[in-house]
Amino acid sequence: MSSAPTAQGPLVVGVDSSTQSTKALVVDVATGQVVADGQAPHRVSTGEYRESDPQEWWDALCAALQQCGGAAREATAISIGGQQHGLVALDKEGRPVRPALLWNDVRSAPQARGLVDRLGGPKAWADRVGSVPGPSFTVTKWAWFAEHEPGAARTTAAVRLPHDYLTERLTGLGTTDRGDVSGTGWWASASETYDEEILGMVGLDPALLPRVARPGEVVGTVRHSGELPFSKGTLVAPGTGDNAAAALGLGLHPGTPVLSLGTSGTVYAVSRHRPADPTGTVAGFADAHGAWLPLACTLNCTLAVDRVAALLGLEREAVEPGGSVAFLPYLDGERTPNLPHSSGLLHGLRHDTTPGQLLQAAYDGAVHSLLGALDLVLDADADPSSPLLLIGGGARGAAWQHTVRRLSGRPVQIPQVQELVALGAAAQAAGVLTGDDPSAIARRWGTAQGPVLDPVERDEATLSRISGVLSDAAPLLDRAPHGE
């Protein structure tokens, strides 16, 4: 737990329930100072599929809050930011009927292709939902679940996203928010309502879904629980998905590009215009504050590069320049580009290739996928010379920083604060407490401040080499495993 400076204002709690752990911050509303923090892990299944027991998220939340000690008991509001897309199916007692299917579980790829066709193709989905669903999207996971585990699907009395599940455990009430629900595939961004035709296609009763709260709404208060260190009447904000929470945490103005290096890699920007990309590269998400958050996501980012480093017996920073290697690090299938059954591909290996050059090629391949979507994410009037905000676990790594600069040709800014998802959730909690704009609160806290690294000349040769390998190999990359 961090040391606890004296608070100058009321306290709020922001939570980041991510893929592998839960972090809780107690934040001073007046200054943005973190006065206490806690963290606890939860497990993800190993092997081909990606599942977690939602009860472990709750246990981790309770443990993280207990680590915050007396500061949590003084908090007056809480908000949950959580991993997007996960399918949480609950019985009538509110217990999970099976482990949650996580965002990076791609077994629903066949269902995704079928759903796209049934609604009339990619453009129909983009126009209506804002996104073309791939296997990450919750609607495809429900379709898989109903097809492969019909008995469990019939016993399901409520369907929630990960952050919804935790918020409901806090309040006893089923709510979600527009930022997270926009990643399901069954919420129509054009009308900002649940799409009953799409729900009918997958056999999901809309009565099983949570109410969509308005931005800034108080969705309830913390109900009495001996597991939680809160006072009676602590306010609960709507919460949101992790990327929308990070956008709040950065206090983003429209058009500012963000590149996040974590378990997944993402590029996004706040926009005043509703996105609708028929190629499916850009997901047309809503943000948590009434605008939009066009976003592209890759499944393989820091974990894929770390895995390559481990295979080579290298530290993750032990990269070397030069060489002719191109590496597509699609170790878990891939979402951008949409190759859910793909695996890693190495091309151009020679006698004089060094381990460090091979590791650098893994970095290059991961960043290439993200930068390829950046122009589609940004509006046409965005400033192409403005710094990329580099966040996430990889943002502090020198090899990541240099690779992004070298392949983007743009300046890069590294916000000094960490835990932006939890800080964004805290800003949302502060907003329901004070009535202020959460993004403006985050800007007052100075969350995006940090050093700006000058641009370097764009490495067109490497970009061209990777693009060529991807183009040539694409027909071979996306082959389903034997027997599927």
C-alpha positions in Angstrom: 0.0 0.0 0.0 1.2 3.5 -0.8 1.9 6.1 1.9 -1.1 8.3 2.7 -0.6 12.0 2.4 -3.1 14.3 4.1 -6.3 14.7 2.0 -7.5 18.2 1.1 -10.9 17.2 -0.1 -13.4 14.3 -0.2 -12.1 10.9 -1.1 -13.3 8.6 -3.9 -12.3 5.1 -5.0 -11.4 4.1 -8.6 -11.0 0.5 -9.5 -9.4 -1.3 -12.5 -10.5 -4.9 -12.8 -8.2 -6.0 -15.6 -7.5 -9.4 -17.2 -5.2 -10.6 -14.5 -5.6 -8.4 -11.4 -7.7 -5.8 -9.7 -6.3 -2.5 -8.5 -8.0 0.0 -6.3 -7.0 3.7 -5.7 -8.3 6.0 -3.1 -8.0 9.5 -4.6 -8.3 13.0 -3.1 -11.0 14.8 -5.3 -9.4 18.2 -4.8 -5.9 17.3 -5.9 -5.9 13.9 -7.6 -3.4 12.7 -5.0 -3.5 8.9 -4.5 -3.8 8.5 -0.7 -4.0 4.7 -0.6 -3.9 1.8 -3.0 -4.3 -2.0 -3.2 -3.9 -4.8 -5.7 -4.8 -8.5 -5.8 -4.5 -11.0 -8.6 -7.1 -13.3 -10.2 -6.5 -16.3 -12.4 -7.1 -16.7 -16.2 -7.3 -20.3 -17.6 -4.3 -21.6 -19.4 -4.3 -23.4 -22.7 -6.3 -22.5 -25.8 -9.3 -20.7 -24.1 -9.4 -17.7 -21.9 -11.8 -17.9 -19.0 -12.0 -16.6 -15.4 -14.3 -17.2 -12.4 -16.1 -13.9 -11.7 -16.1 -14.7 -8.0 -12.3 -14.2 -8.1 -12.8 -10.7 -9.4 -15.0 -9.9 -6.4 -12.6 -11.5 -4.0 -9.7 -9.5 -5.5 -11.7 -6.3 -5.3 -12.4 -6.9 -1.6 -8.8 -7.7 -1.0 -7.5 -4.6 -2.8 -10.0 -2.4 -0.9 -8.9 -3.9 2.4 -5.3 -3.0 1.6 -6.5 0.6 1.3 -7.3 0.6 5.0 -9.1 3.5 6.7 -8.9 5.7 3.5 -11.4 3.4 1.8 -13.8 3.8 4.8 -13.7 7.6 4.3 -14.5 7.4 0.6 -17.8 8.9 -0.5 -18.1 7.4 -4.0 -16.7 4.5 -6.0 -16.5 3.6 -9.7 -15.5 0.3 -11.4 -13.5 0.2 -14.7 -13.3 -3.3 -16.1 -12.0 -5.4 -19.0 -14.4 -5.1 -21.9 -16.4 -7.7 -23.8 -16.4 -10.6 -21.3 -19.5 -12.7 -21.1 -20.8 -13.2 -17.5 -23.8 -15.4 -17.4 -25.6 -15.6 -14.0 -28.3 -17.8 -12.5 -31.4 -16.5 -10.7 -29.3 -16.3 -7.4 -26.7 -14.1 -9.1 -24.1 -16.9 -9.3 -22.1 -17.5 -12.5 -23.4 -20.5 -14.4 -19.9 -21.0 -15.9 -16.6 -19.2 -16.0 -16.7 -15.9 -17.8 -15.6 -15.9 -21.5 -12.9 -13.2 -21.7 -12.3 -10.6 -24.4 -9.3 -12.6 -25.8 -11.1 -15.9 -26.1 -11.5 -16.3 -29.8 -13.5 -19.6 -30.0 -16.6 -17.8 -31.2 -14.9 -16.8 -34.6 -17.3 -19.1 -36.6 -20.3 -17.5 -34.8 -18.9 -14.0 -35.6 -18.7 -14.8 -39.3 -22.2 -16.2 -39.3 -23.7 -13.2 -37.5 -22.1 -10.7 -39.9 -23.6 -12.5 -42.8 -27.1 -12.9 -41.2 -27.5 -9.1 -40.6 -26.5 -8.3 -44.2 -22.7 -7.9 -44.1 -20.1 -5.7 -42.5 -21.6 -2.4 -43.6 -25.0 -3.2 -42.1 -23.3 -3.9 -38.8 -21.2 -0.7 -38.9 -24.1 1.5 -39.8 -26.3 0.0 -37.1 -24.0 -1.0 -34.2 -20.9 1.1 -35.0 -18.7 -2.0 -35.2 -18.4 -5.2 -37.2 -18.3 -7.9 -34.5 -15.3 -10.3 -34.3 -14.8 -13.1 -31.8 -13.9 -10.6 -29.0 -17.5 -9.1 -29.0 -19.9 -10.3 -26.4 -22.7 -11.1 -28.9 -20.5 -13.7 -30.6 -19.6 -15.3 -27.2 -23.3 -15.6 -26.3 -24.0 -17.2 -29.7 -21.2 -19.7 -29.0 -22.5 -20.3 -25.5 -26.1 -20.9 -26.6 -24.9 -23.3 -29.3 -22.4 -25.3 -27.4 -23.8 -25.2 -23.8 -27.6 -24.8 -24.3 -28.5 -26.2 -20.9 -26.4 -23.6 -19.1 -27.7 -20.9 -21.4 -31.3 -21.8 -20.5 -30.6 -21.4 -16.8 -29.1 -18.0 -17.3 -31.2 -15.3 -15.6 -28.9 -12.3 -16.2 -26.1 -11.4 -18.6 -23.5 -8.9 -17.6 -20.1 -7.5 -18.6 -17.2 -7.8 -16.1 -17.6 -4.3 -14.7 -21.4 -4.7 -14.6 -21.0 -7.8 -12.4 -18.9 -6.0 -9.8 -21.1 -2.9 -9.8 -24.1 -5.1 -9.2 -22.3 -6.8 -6.4 -21.8 -3.4 -4.8 -25.4 -2.1 -5.3 -27.6 -5.1 -5.8 -28.9 -3.4 -9.0 -28.2 -4.4 -12.6 -26.8 -1.5 -14.6 -24.2 -0.9 -17.3 -22.9 2.2 -19.1 -22.8 3.3 -22.8 -19.0 3.0 -23.0 -18.9 -0.7 -22.0 -22.2 -1.8 -23.6 -21.1 -0.4 -26.9 -18.6 -3.3 -27.1 -21.2 -6.0 -26.9 -22.6 -6.0 -30.4 -26.2 -5.9 -29.3 -26.4 -2.2 -28.5 -27.2 0.0 -31.5 -25.0 3.1 -31.4 -27.3 4.8 -34.0 -30.2 4.8 -31.6 -28.3 4.2 -28.3 -30.7 1.3 -27.4 -30.5 -2.5 -27.3 -31.1 -3.9 -30.7 -33.9 -6.4 -30.4 -33.4 -7.9 -33.9 -29.8 -8.7 -33.1 -30.8 -10.1 -29.7 -33.4 -12.2 -31.4 -30.8 -13.6 -33.8 -28.8 -15.0 -30.9 -31.8 -15.9 -28.8 -31.1 -13.5 -25.9 -34.1 -12.1 -24.0 -33.5 -8.3 -23.5 -35.0 -8.7 -20.0 -31.7 -10.5 -19.1 -29.6 -7.4 -19.8 -28.9 -4.5 -17.4 -30.2 -1.0 -17.6 -27.9 1.4 -19.4 -27.2 4.3 -17.0 -26.7 7.9 -18.2 -23.2 9.5 -18.0 -22.9 11.1 -14.6 -25.8 9.1 -13.0 -25.6 7.7 -9.5 -26.6 4.1 -10.0 -26.9 3.2 -6.4 -25.2 3.1 -3.0 -23.0 0.4 -1.6 -25.2 -2.1 0.2 -24.2 -3.4 3.5 -21.5 -6.0 3.3 -19.0 -7.2 5.9 -16.5 -7.8 3.0 -16.2 -4.1 2.1 -14.6 -1.3 4.1 -17.2 1.3 3.1 -19.5 3.5 5.1 -23.2 3.2 4.6 -24.5 5.4 1.7 -21.2 5.4 -0.4 -22.3 6.5 -3.9 -21.7 4.2 -6.9 -21.0 5.6 -10.3 -21.9 3.7 -13.5 -18.4 2.5 -14.2 -17.3 1.7 -17.7 -14.9 -0.4 -19.8 -11.2 -0.1 -19.3 -10.4 1.9 -22.5 -13.2 4.4 -21.8 -12.0 4.7 -18.2 -8.4 5.3 -19.4 -9.8 8.0 -21.8 -11.4 9.7 -18.8 -8.3 9.3 -16.8 -6.3 11.1 -19.4 -8.8 13.9 -19.7 -8.7 13.6 -23.5 -9.7 16.3 -25.8 -11.2 15.1 -29.1 -8.6 14.1 -31.7 -5.7 13.4 -29.3 -4.3 9.9 -30.2 -3.6 7.3 -27.6 -1.6 4.1 -28.0 -1.8 1.7 -25.2 0.7 -1.1 -24.7 -0.7 -3.8 -22.4 -1.8 -7.4 -22.6 -3.7 -6.1 -25.6 -2.6 -3.2 -27.7 -5.0 -0.4 -28.5 -5.1 2.9 -30.4 -8.0 5.3 -29.8 -9.1 8.9 -29.6 -12.2 10.7 -28.4 -14.4 11.9 -31.3 -17.5 14.0 -31.6 -18.6 11.9 -34.6 -20.2 8.4 -34.3 -17.8 5.9 -35.9 -18.9 3.3 -38.5 -16.0 1.5 -40.1 -17.3 -1.2 -42.5 -13.9 -2.8 -42.7 -14.2 -3.8 -39.0 -10.7 -2.5 -38.3 -12.1 0.3 -36.0 -14.6 -0.5 -33.3 -17.1 2.3 -33.0 -17.3 2.4 -29.2 -19.0 5.1 -27.2 -17.1 6.8 -24.5 -18.2 7.2 -20.9 -19.2 10.8 -21.2 -21.6 11.2 -24.2 -19.1 11.3 -27.1 -17.4 8.4 -29.0 -14.3 6.4 -28.7 -13.2 4.9 -32.1 -10.7 2.2 -31.2 -8.6 -0.5 -32.8 -7.3 -3.4 -30.7 -4.8 -6.1 -31.1 -4.7 -9.3 -29.1 -0.9 -9.6 -29.1 1.2 -6.9 -27.5 3.4 -6.9 -24.4 2.8 -10.6 -23.5 3.7 -11.7 -27.0 6.9 -9.8 -27.1 7.8 -11.0 -23.6 7.2 -14.6 -24.7 9.6 -14.2 -27.6 12.2 -12.7 -25.2 11.7 -15.7 -22.9 12.1 -18.2 -25.8 15.4 -16.5 -26.8 16.6 -16.2 -23.2 16.8 -12.4 -23.4 15.8 -9.5 -21.2 12.9 -7.7 -22.9 15.2 -4.6 -23.6 17.9 -6.6 -25.3 17.0 -5.6 -28.8 19.5 -5.0 -31.7 19.0 -2.9 -34.9 19.4 -4.1 -38.4 18.7 -7.5 -40.1 16.1 -8.7 -42.5 13.7 -10.4 -40.2 9.9 -9.8 -40.2 7.9 -11.3 -37.4 4.1 -11.3 -37.1 3.5 -12.0 -33.4 0.0 -13.5 -33.6 0.5 -15.9 -30.7 -3.1 -15.8 -29.6 -4.8 -15.4 -33.0 -5.3 -11.8 -33.9 -8.1 -9.2 -33.9 -6.4 -6.5 -35.9 -5.9 -7.7 -38.6 -8.9 -10.0 -38.2 -7.1 -13.4 -38.2 -8.5 -15.2 -35.2 -7.0 -18.6 -36.0 -3.5 -17.3 -36.9 -0.2 -18.1 -35.2 3.1 -16.3 -35.2 5.0 -16.1 -38.4 8.8 -15.5 -38.8 10.2 -14.5 -42.3 13.6 -13.6 -43.5 15.8 -15.5 -41.0 19.4 -15.7 -42.1 22.7 -17.1 -40.8 23.8 -13.6 -39.5 20.4 -12.9 -37.8 21.1 -12.2 -34.1 18.7 -13.0 -31.2 18.4 -9.2 -30.5 17.3 -8.5 -34.1 14.7 -11.2 -33.8 13.4 -9.7 -30.6 13.3 -6.3 -32.2 11.2 -7.8 -35.0 8.7 -8.9 -32.5 8.4 -5.3 -31.2 8.1 -4.1 -34.8 5.3 -6.6 -35.7 3.2 -5.6 -32.6 3.6 -1.9 -33.2 3.0 -2.2 -37.0 -0.5 -3.7 -36.3 -1.4 -0.8 -34.1 -0.1 2.0 -36.3 -1.9 0.5 -39.3 -5.2 1.3 -37.7 -4.3 4.8 -36.4 -5.3 6.7 -39.5 -8.7 5.0 -39.5 -9.2 5.9 -35.8 -8.4 9.6 -36.1 -10.8 12.1 -37.7 -9.6 13.7 -40.9 -9.1 17.1 -39.1 -6.8 15.6 -36.4 -3.3 17.1 -36.2 -0.9 14.5 -37.7 2.0 16.1 -35.8 0.5 16.0 -32.4 2.2 13.7 -29.9 1.0 10.1 -29.4 0.1 9.6 -25.8 1.8 6.3 -24.9 0.3 4.4 -22.0 0.0 0.9 -20.5 2.5 -1.5 -19.1 4.9 -1.2 -22.0 5.0 2.6 -22.1 7.9 2.8 -19.7 10.0 0.4 -21.7 12.8 2.1 -23.8 12.5 -0.5 -26.6 8.7 0.1 -26.9 9.2 3.8 -26.9 11.8 3.8 -29.6 9.9 1.3 -31.7 6.8 3.5 -31.6 8.8 6.6 -32.5 10.7 4.9 -35.3 7.6 3.4 -36.9 5.2 6.3 -36.5 7.6 9.2 -37.1 5.6 11.2 -34.5 6.6 12.7 -31.1 5.6 10.5 -28.2 4.4 11.7 -24.8 4.7 9.5 -21.7 2.2 10.4 -19.0 4.0 10.2 -15.7 1.0 8.8 -13.7 0.2 5.1 -13.9 -3.0 3.2 -13.3 -5.0 5.4 -15.7 -8.0 3.0 -15.8 -8.4 3.3 -12.0 -7.7 7.1 -12.1 -10.4 7.4 -14.8 -12.8 5.5 -12.7 -11.9 7.8 -9.8 -12.6 10.8 -11.9 -16.0 9.3 -12.8 -16.7 8.8 -9.1 -15.6 12.3 -8.4 -18.0 13.5 -11.2 -21.1 11.9 -9.6 -20.0 13.4 -6.3 -19.4 17.0 -7.5 -21.5 17.2 -10.7 -18.3 18.2 -12.7 -17.1 16.8 -16.0 -14.9 13.8 -15.2 -12.5 14.6 -18.1 -12.1 18.2 -16.7 -11.5 16.8 -13.3 -8.7 14.6 -14.7 -7.2 17.5 -16.5 -7.1 19.5 -13.2 -5.3 16.5 -11.7 -2.7 16.7 -14.5 -2.9 13.1 -15.3 -1.6 13.4 -18.9 1.5 15.4 -18.0 4.8 13.8 -18.9 7.9 14.1 -21.0 7.6 14.5 -24.8 10.1 12.5 -26.9 11.1 14.1 -30.2 10.1 12.3 -33.4 12.7 10.3 -35.4 12.7 9.6 -39.1 10.0 7.0 -40.0 11.4 3.6 -40.8 9.6 3.1 -44.1 11.8 0.0 -45.0 10.7 -2.0 -42.0 7.0 -0.9 -42.4 7.1 -2.0 -46.0 8.8 -5.3 -45.2 6.2 -6.3 -42.6 3.3 -5.2 -44.8 4.7 -7.3 -47.7 5.0 -10.4 -45.5 1.5 -9.9 -44.1 0.0 -9.5 -47.6 1.8 -12.5 -49.0 1.0 -14.8 -46.0 -2.5 -13.7 -45.2 -4.2 -16.7 -47.0 -2.1 -19.1 -45.0 -2.4 -17.3 -41.6 -6.0 -17.7 -40.7 -6.4 -21.5 -40.8 -8.6 -23.1 -38.1 -7.0 -25.7 -35.9 -7.3 -29.3 -37.2 -10.7 -30.7 -36.7 -12.5 -27.4 -35.9 
